[in-house]
Amino acid sequence: MDGFDRRREVLRQASFALEDRVVTLWRVSERAEVVPEVTSVTEPSHHSTNLDVDATLRRWGAPIIQGSRWVGCQLAPDGPWCVAPVRATPASPPPGGVERRSRERITLELAGLGLGSVLRPVEGDGTPLLAAAPHAPGLDELSSVPSVIAHEAANPLTAALVMLEASLDSVREATGLEPSVRAQILADLATVAEGTERAAAFLRAVQDRGRGTLARHERFDAVKVVRSCVRLEEPLLKRKGVGLEVHAPQETIYLHGDPNALFQVLTNVIRNAADASAGRQAPIRIEVEQQREMLHLRVRDKGIGIPSEYVTRVFEAGFTTKGFGSGAGMGLTVVKDIAQRMFGGQVKIDSAVGAGTTVTLLLPIPPQRGLATRG
């Protein structure tokens, strides 16, 4: 039985356990699209393999990483999907021994483990080998539809800002206007200009975001990435009643690696902090600081905090204290993996129940061009 047949057999067994639902194996492509590889049936329909990324992986806050694989099925026609990651090691035991996963999720977790053993070659002693790193895509492969849309939309907004500034000057210089009327018009135009500038900043952040692939390796400004991430996350957090603050004494701090990877790390940490801070008044504070040859990137919240017995386990794959459907237990696992593998750094967590949590990324800073090291 070759690799394809072994994968299909795992999916067939999962399908049988899931009352003959069609079970599919997907792989995340270089363009951050979820592509079906194998299904439990020989002639699947489009609906049984067309995974809705936004309604599943992104809704759960699961990482969209190039080369990762997911196994799943649709629970009901036109209903939600249930998915689980393909991995070589089982998920961590649930907190307090209380199982929160549904029967379908547990079945797919087991299928993911079976597929993980099939897909990953092993050493002679049975130790799984890491898959080869994907090739670095060219600029054409990194082209992004959202980025193009953002670029096209930002241009007329920039022109509108120029016209608003001209209108403000005209009103200031106009004669014959009552002072109160002039003040009201100027205030109204200033409000419009502020909103337009905020929209333009949001679109620039979309452009900065680029693609979600982890294949780039370049010199980039970490402070710019942080500010772009905050611009994108701010509107989302505002809906939850959670504020965001940034403290960055230095205007630029350059790292070497993938800016999208740092963006993904920060997004995961901010959203965890937002979930913990819902209903509380204190904003999330992001601090970017250089201490000698290290970048200290902290995300502080005054949320519910993490019980001491769980702090050492939050980086374990599959571990989550959230209810079913609220998280895949992979966010902080990815944060730690990216910090170590991409940037040669580490992640620390300090937390107290009722007082909040601080996540600190410690990332080595390469020599800065034309800048003396600051400490």
BADODREN-298009 format. One record per residue: residue in three letters; x, y, z of N, C-alpha, C, O in turn. Coordinates in pm, whole numbers, plus 50000, padded with zeros to 5 digits. Each point is the difference from the previous one (the first is absolute). Layout:
% residues N
alaXYZXYZXYZXYZ ...
//
This chain:
% residues 375
met500854988150000499155011950000500895012550000500825001750090 asp499025007149808500855011849994499475010950093498984998350067 gly501765013149935499655010650092498605005549978499305002950097 phe500284998549776498675005249970498934990750055499035004550061 asp501144982349916499014990450047499954999650153498934998450059 arg502235003150006500014999950145499265012150055499264998950098 arg500945012749839499285011950044498504998349982499215003650088 arg500394990949796498574998149975499404990050099498865001650043 glu501914988249994499494990250095499755006450136499004997150066 val501925011749977499785007350127498725008249991499215000250094 leu500585006549794498815008349983498734991549995498965004050051 arg501144984349889498834991049995499614995350140498824999550033 gln502184997150048499714995650135499345011450079499064997750077 ala501465014649905499405011550067498575002349952499115003250080 ser500674995149790498665001749943499024990050060498865003550030 phe501584984149986499144989750060499625004050143498844998650039 ala502145006450038499735004050138499115012350007499335002450101 leu500665005549792499205012349996498724998249920499495009549940 glu500004978250059498714997049937500005003349852499065006049948 asp502024990049985500145001049854500065014349947499715002449883 arg500655007050201500275013549948501274999549916500914992250028 val499155016149869501205000749917501105007150078499815011450044 val501334982149974501135005650074501105003349900500324991949913 thr500255020150099500965005149902501305004150068500005004850114 leu501114993449815501315004850043500355012049914499994999249877 trp500345012350189500375012149928501445003850032500544996450105 arg500065011049804501345005550020499965014949971499385004349903 val501305003850182500065014549979501095003049897501164996450019 ser498455010049871500915002649889500855012450025499855006750103 glu501044996349802500875011850009499215012949999500485010350046 arg498314989349901499165012049994499005000450117499025007349997 ala501274984650106499154999550120498594995549966499035004250065 glu500844987349832498714994149965499984985550048501034993250001 val497805002050039499864986450050499594991049884498895001049948 val502034990250011499824991749880499724985550041500794994350075 pro498114999549878499724986150035501024990649933500335001749883 glu500154988450193500964990149949499364986449979500154994049893 val499135001150208499394986749996498685000650075499855007750095 thr499184984249862498754998850074499704985350027500664991149946 ser498345006550137499634986350034499214993149890499794987950006 val499785019749893499254994249888500765002849870500795009349992 thr498954982549908500745001349874499505011749916500785005949925 glu497944997650086499455010949920499265009950091498775000250004 pro501995008050068499365009550092499345011549925500405003349889 ser498605002650173499385011949942500815012250038500834999750091 his498915011249838500695012550029499725004550144500895005250068 his497874992949977499605004750133500704992250112500195005350110 ser500204982349863500624992050106501495002750014500634995450096 thr499955012149811501445002850006500325014850005501165003750021 asn497845005049959500245014549993499935006050140498985005550040 leu502124993550034500055004850138499925015250004500735006949930 asp498384998250154499865014450019501035004350104499814997950120 val501295008249834501105003550091499555010050106500314998250117 asp498975012349842499605010450095499054994650107500055004450115 ala499094986149847499014994950094500564988950088499324995550092 thr501905000049881500564989250081501335004250061500045004050117 leu501044995249808501335002450056500135014050056500455001650114 arg499175008749810500175013750049499045003050114500355007550091 arg498454986849906499045002350109500544994350130499785005650107 trp500944983349884500584993950118501315006650040500554997050107 gly499975012049810501315005950028501124990349969501125001850049 ala498604987949870501034990249966500985006049899499585007749914 pro501694988950095501005005649909499864994749859499784988149980 ile500345020749921499964996049859501454999549952500535010049951 ile500124978650063501434998849973500224991649874499444989149985 gln501385016249926500324992949876500544986150031500914998450082 gly498524991449851500464986350016499294992250108500124987850005 ser499135019050084499284992850105498814992749939499515003849893 arg500034985850175498894992049950498904999150105500255000450120 trp498524998549831498834999250086499094988949949499904997749879 val499444995550212499034989649964498665004050060499955004850113 gly498974993249811498725004450053498824995849916500164993649896 cys498665010050150498774996949928498955010350037500125007250099 gln498844993549819498885008950029499014992350086499624988849966 leu499955017250145499164992950096498574998149949499334990450037 ala500225018749879498664999049943499965007949871500785009349983 pro498334987149923499905007849876499785014850031499095003650075 asp501755004849865499955014450023500255003750146499675011050044 gly500934979650031500295002650141501475002650023500775001449904 pro499634999150222501415003050033500924988349967499564988749984 trp501745014450007501024989949977500694996850132500075008450090 cys500424979649921500834996050113501344995549942500044991349913 val501055014550134501324996749947500984997750114499765004150114 ala501334989249853501084997650096501325000249925500054996149884 pro501035008450180501295000449932500614986149985499774991250082 val501005007049811500794987849983501325002150072500725009549972 arg499614981850121501235001350076500504986450045499254990249999 ala502025009350042500644987350034499854996750148500254988550039 thr499365021250045499844997550143498595003550042499405009249944 pro500054983750153498625002550041499845013350071500975005750051 ala497814999249951499715012450071500194998050150499924988850050 ser500345022250020500204999350144498694996250070498925002949947 pro501164990850170498794996950076499255012850034500625010450018 pro498064989049990499225012150029500255004950142500324992050087 pro499535021049937500205005550135499074993550101498804998949977 gly501764996750135499204994050105499374986849963499154994850072 gly501274999649813499444987249958498595001049946499364989749978 val500135022450000498655001949950500045000949848500575009449944 glu498834980949988500044999549854498995009949942498814999250029 arg501695010249889499145010149939499744997249852499125006249939 arg501634984650004499864997449857498774991249972499644991450080 ser499755011049805498864991849960500494986549950501194998049975 arg497884992750012500364986749948500605001149861500954992949966 glu498485016049952500525001649864501425005550002500864995649923 arg499395014250166501355005750006501024989650045501114999549947 ile498534992350152500934989750048500304990049889501154995949983 thr497825000349941500204990749889500965005849897500894993149950 leu498935019750018500885006449902501415002150056500974999549924 glu499155003050207501335000950061500754986849981501195000049967 leu498114988850054500634986949983500364997649853501054994349969 ala498075010249941500314998849857501235008449965500844995849922 gly499255016350138501165008549977501284993550046501045001549936 leu498904991350177501194992850048500384988849905501184997949970 gly497794994849982500284989349905500625005149872500934994149946 leu498535017150004500565005949879501405005450025500864999549912 gly499375005750209501335005150033501054989149993501125002449954 ser498544985650092500964989049994500214995249858501074995049966 val497915006449949500124995849860500805010149919500804996249915 leu498985016850112500605010549919501445003050035500745005049916 arg499694992150207501345003650045500894987850003499744990850077 pro501335008949840500944988950006500704999850134500085010250067 val500444978249974500624998650130501434995149988500384993649901 glu500435009650203501354994850011499934985150035498924994550021 gly502224999349985500044985950035499464997250138499484989050024 asp500635020750070499504997950135498555004250017499485000050111 gly499875003649776498605003750006499735014650025498855004150008 thr502205004050003499835014350022499565006849871500674998649898 pro498215008950104499545006649878501005010349949500615007350079 leu499544993249790500855010249938499165012249968498824998649968 leu501765013350042499305012149959499895000449848500924996049929 ala497955008950023499845001349855500945010649947500355009550071 ala500074988849803500915009749940499335013649991498805000949974 ala501965009550048499465013649995499555003249859500714996649905 pro498165009950077499555003749866500935010249939500675007550070 his499374992649796500885009449932499495014250020498815002250022 ala502095007249971499615014050014499295004649874500594999349892 pro498185005450117499285004049881500535012849941500595008350070 gly499194993349800500395012349933498985010850025498974997750062 leu501335014349889499095011150021498654997549937498975004550052 asp501014988349836498724997449936499144990950086498785001450001 glu501854989350073499254991050084499495007250125499034995650062 leu501615015449976499615007350119498975010849970499605007450089 ser499994993649785499015010249967498734997450078499564988550012 ser499855022050042498864998650090498835008349950500135012049977 val498714981450006498815007349959499625010550103499725011449961 pro500254985450172499705010550097500975011649993499605011650015 ser501684985549962500995010649993499755009049880500145012150010 val499494982049875499715007949879498785008850023499985011749964 ile498984982350098498795007750029500325011650092499535011249980 ala501284986050124500385010550095500745011349929499785011750028 his501114984549880500775010149926499085008849918500145012249999 glu498914981449930499115007549913499065009050081499695011149958 ala499874984050158499095008050082500735011350071499425010650023 ala501864987250012500755010350073500285012249913500085011150052 asn500084987049817500335011349912498935010950001500345011650022 pro498364985249956499005010850006499845005950140499675011750013 leu500574980250092499935005550135501105010350021499775010450063 thr501414986949885501105009550011499665013049927500275011050049 ala499144987749833499585011849924498925007850076500005012350002 ala499094980350062498945006650078500595007850117499525010850033 leu501524983750029500645007150111500625013149953499935010250069 val500694989549813500585012249945498925010649978500195011750032 met498664984149912498905009349976499425005350131499625011750009 leu500324979750094499505004550130500905010650060499535009950057 glu501784988049931500945009950052499825013449927500055010750062 ala499744988649807499775012249923498705006950045499945012250010 ser499024979650016498735005750046500155006650136499425010550026 leu501354983350062500255005850132500685013649987499655009650069 asp501354991249841500695012749978499055010549946500055011750041 ser499074984249867499045009549941499055005650106499705012050000 val499834979350088499085004650105500735009350097499435010050044 arg501794986849989500765008650092500195014149942499985009950073 glu500224990849795500295012849935498755007449952500075011649961 ala498794981550044498765006149949499585011850086500165000050122 thr499315010249811499515011950071498474999750004499374993649917 gly500075013450178498555001150007499324988650074498774999750006 leu501994991050052499394988950075499925003650147500935005550058 glu497944991250001499885001850144501034991050070500194988649958 pro500475016250147501014991950069499484986450044500714989949989 ser498045009850060499464987150046499784990449883500234988050011 val499315017549876499784991749880501344994849948500124988349965 arg500895020750030501344996049953500544988750090500554990149950 ala499305011450180500534990050093499304986549980500644989550006 gln498035011049970499264987449980500424993049871500184987949997 ile499985020049895500414994149872501404993950013500244988949952 leu500675018350112501364994850018499994987250083500734990649971 ala498445009150134499924988150084499454988249921500504988850013 asp498475013649905499424989349920501004994649899500144987949983 leu500555021249949500994995749900501164992550067500524990349944 ala499875014150174501084993250072499594985850037500814990749996 thr497915007750042499504986750033500024990949878500394988350009 val499195017049876500034992249875501444996349965500284988649961 ala500635021150054501414997449968500584989150091500774991549956 glu498855009150172500504989950095499514986149962500764990350002 gly497955008749964499454987049961500634994849872500264988149986 thr499975021049918500624996049873501434995250022500434990049943 glu500305017350142501384996050031500034986450070500884991949974 arg498155005850115499944987050068499744988849899500604989350009 ala498495013249895499724989849898501234997549913500294988649965 ala500435022250000501214998549919501074992350076500714991849942 ala499415010950188500974992750083499654985350007500884991449996 phe497845005550013499554986150001500384993049870500494988750002 leu499295017949886500334994149871501514998249983500454990249941 arg500345019450110501444998449994500454988150082500954993049964 ala498355004650148500334988450082499704987049926500734990250014 val498185009749908499694988249919501114997449899500424988649980 gln500065022249957501114998649906501254994850071500704991349948 asp499585014250171501174995450075499884985350036501004992850006 arg497775002750017499794986150042500494990449892500604989750031 gly499135013649843500454991349893499354986350008498854998650041 arg501904991349920499504986350002500214993550135500815004850080 gly498484984549946500114992950126501034988949996500074992250095 thr500715006849801500994989249990501185002450093500305011450034 leu500374977950006501155001150089501284996949924500924994050057 ala499175009849818501154996349919500985011549978501064998049942 arg498595014150103500875011549975501115000750104499854995550113 his501285010249845501125001950092500705012849958500725000349900 glu499065010350176500495013149959500225008850121499604996650112 arg501055014849866500185010050106498745008650003499575005149897 phe499854996650223498765007750008499945007550134500714996650095 asp498445013649909499845008350118498924994150090498824999949964 ala501574995150152499054993750092499005010050055498844996450023 val501575016249998499095010150052498875002649900498845001650039 lys501504998949834498995002049896499014988549997498805002249985 val501704985550028499114988350003499045000950118498814997249986 val501715006750130499175001150120498905010349978498834997550030 arg501535014149918499005010649979498974995949895498825003250013 ser501624989949882499054995249898499034989950059498805000449971 cys501724990750111499154990050064498965006750090498834996250000 val501605013750075499085007050090498905007049922498844999850041 arg501525006349845498985006849918498934990249952498825003449994 leu501604984449973499054990049951499174994050114498824997149981 glu501785001050134499304993650111499115009750077499024995850062 glu501315017149934499275010050080498494999949974499234999750096 pro500335000549777498554999949977499334987350050498875000450049 leu501824988249940499444987350046499854999950152498994995450053 leu502025009850016499955000150146499005010350052499414998350107 lys500415012449815499065010450042498604994350015499245004250087 arg500424986249826498684993850008499834992350132498894998450049 lys502224996950007499954992850127500145009350120499984995650115 gly500175017449856500175009650107501384999850061500185003850116 val500814991849806501374998950049500875010149925499975000549877 gly500815007550196500885009949939501414994449977500384989950058 leu500375016949857501384996249970500905012250015499685010749949 glu501444987750120500985010650014501364994849954500324988250018 val500495020749923501344996349955501015009350064499845012249999 his501204982050057501115007750056501274995449929500504989050024 ala500035019549888501194996749922500935012049997499895008549912 pro501034992450185500905011650007500865001749876500305011349960 gln500104977649977500845000849879499144999349876499064992249994 glu501275015849907499205000549878500214987749913499084995649932 thr502144998850070500304988349917500884990250077500925004050070 ile498774983249915500844989150049499954989249893498944994349974 tyr502185002849963500014990749888500324985850046500934997650077 leu498274992949871500254985850020500264993749865499845006449896 his500564980950105500184992649875499164987550006500144991950092 gly498985006449810499114988549998498775003349918500095007449902 asp498774987450138498765002149927499115009850076499554996650110 pro500185015249838499135009550070498604994450022499365003150100 asn500164988649806498684994050015499964990450119498964998650065 ala502174994949962500064990950114499865007850130499274995850090 leu501425015649920499885008250120498575005550012499455000750110 phe499975003049777498625004949998499064989350056499135002950080 gln501074984649875499144989150045500164997450150499024997750071 val502235002749976500264998350142499255010450082499304996750095 leu500855015949865499395011050075498484999149996499335002750099 thr500124993749785498554998649987499464989550096499005002350068 asn501664986149938499564989450090500025004650145499054997550074 val502035009249966500135004250140498975010850033499394999750107 ile500415009949802499035010850024498594994450014499255004150088 arg500404986649825498644994550005499784991650127498905000150055 asn502124992949989499884993050129499785010050112499164997950088 ala501605013049908499865010350103498605006349994499415003050104 ala500074999049776498675005849985498934990950057499085004650067 asp501054982349907499034990450056500025000550152498964999150065 ala502255002249992500135000350146499535013350059499695000750119 ser500265009849799499695013450049498565004349974499615011050039 ala499614980649897498625003749965499235004050126500004992950100 gly499345018649893499215004650113500785007950103499445004450100 arg501874997549876500815007650094500395013449936500055001249878 gln500225008650205500245013649950501445002249956500255008149910 ala500704984950151501415002749973500374995649858499654989049959 pro501065019649966500414996349863501174990250000500694998350100 ile499514995549787501194991649978501155009349963499835009049917 arg501324989050143501165008649977501094992049931500404989350047 ile500085016049840501084993649926501255008550014499985012049970 glu501104981950076501255007250023501094994249910500224987949997 val500465020949931501104996149912501255007050048500085012349999 glu500904980150044501185006050062501264992249963500004987749998 gln501075019649973501294993849975500855000750127500205010850055 gln500284977849989500934999250112501254992849950500024987849984 arg501015020149993501254994949941499694993149868499475006349909 glu500854980850079499814993149872498714991949996499874990749921 met499165013050165498744992650003498815009449985499985010950056 leu499044984549867498735007049990499054993950103499774987950000 his499685020550087499014995850098498635004849950499725011949999 leu499464978849959498665003249951498994994150098499844987850009 arg499485021050065499094995550105498565003449965499725010749945 val499394980250087498565002549989499424997950139499954988850051 arg499605022250010499484999650137498495001749999499475008749931 asp499854983250145498565001950019499674999350148500774994650080 lys498085011049956499504999650137498764991050006499015003150066 gly501094985949862498864990949988499884990050113500475002450112 ile498904986449859499664990250103501224992350050499964994250108 gly501135005749813501204992950042499924985049976498944994749964 ile502184998550055500104985649978500334993250132500935004250069 pro498334985449969500344992750124501444995049995500484995849895 ser500205004650220501424996450005500284986149947501054997649941 glu498014993050081500244986449955499944998549848500404989749946 tyr499085020749985499894999449855501075008249927500204998149881 val500475010950190500975009049936501074992249925500395003849890 thr500104985350169501064992249935499494991649884500804994149927 arg497895005450054499434991249896499445007549881499594993849902 val500385019450104499315007649895500674998649864499375002849898 phe501904993050098500684998449870499844985949944500494997149891 glu498824994150181499824986449951498964999849888498965006650009 ala501344985849885499074999149887498684994150045499964989650066 gly498955017149900498674995150031499485004050136498844997650030 phe502005008650054499555003850134499235013149993500495009949946 thr498304990450109499225012250004499034999450116499484989350034 thr500285022150028499005000950106498695005549946499045001750075 lys500915001049795498795005349939499034988749969500394988449990 gly498345015249995498994990249966500144995249857500735006049920 phe498554983250046500064994649864499575010449898498995006850019 gly501784994249874499695009549893500585013750022499885008749913 ser500754993550203500575013250029501495000649977500575010850003 gly500074977949976501434999949977500494985949973499424990350047 ala501675008849876500564986949964501164996150091500544989049986 gly499855019750106501124996850088501334999949927500944993350043 met499165014249846501235000049920500675013749995501145001049956 gly498155009650088500525013549984501345002250067500955004349934 leu499174992850196501255002350071501074989849962501195002750012 thr498374985649943500984990349948500725005849880501214998849987 val498035007649924500575006349881500855011950039501065002349941 val498505005550159500775011550047501394995550045501015006049961 lys499054983750119501284995050050500864994449887501205002349996 asp498164990449912500744993949890500625010649910501174998949961 ile498065011550005500525010649914501115007750070501035002949939 ala498775000350188501015007650075501334992450003501065006149987 gln498884980850029501224992150010500614997149864501195002349977 arg497984992649931500524995249872500325011449903501024999749932 met498115010450062500195010849904501005010350051500865004749925 phe499024998950205500795011250051501044996150104500755008550048 gly499314978649989500984995850099499765006150136500955002150076 gly497785000849956499675006250127499244990850092500054987849987 gln499245018250107499214992350096498805008050044499915012149976 val499154981150091498775006250048499864997050149500224988850044 lys499405021450032499764998350143498605004950034499495009349938 ile499904984250162498675004150043499995001850152500434991350075 asp499075020349967499765002750142498525002950016499445008349928 ser499924984750165498565001650013499564997650143500624992450074 ala498305014349964499394998150131498495000949983499515009149934 val499774981650124498554999849988499415013050055500295004050113 gly498895002449805499365012450040500825012549978499485011150008 ala501834987249964500885011749984500445002049856500365011249962 gly499634978349957500385001549861501224991849961500554992550081 thr499845009149793501094992049943500925008849918499565009349933 thr501734987750073500985006549914500744989349921500634991150057 val499305010049811500754991249911501175008049946499815010649941 thr501404984350077501215007149957500754991849896500364988550024 leu499865017649861500844993949897501405006050011500155012349998 leu500864979250012501395004450005500664995549870500264988149981 leu500025021549931500494996849866501365006749978500145012050022 pro500864980249935501325005849975499955010449888499344997949898 ile501365013250121500055010649900501344999249927501045000650064 pro498954998249803501265000149926500615014050002499305009650033 pro501964991949933500625013549996499185009549915499624996649888 gln500115015450164499205010149931500905008549909501085004350041 arg498474998049838500775007849905500065014650044498985006750010 gly502234998150015500195014250030499505004350135499925011950029 leu499734978150060499515003550131500844993550106500354988249988 ala499975019150116500714994050112499034991950082498835003750012 thr501634985350043499134991750084499615007650123500855005850068 arg497884994149960499515007450116499704990350114499534988949976 gly500735015250143499694991550113499475008150107499674994750106 
//
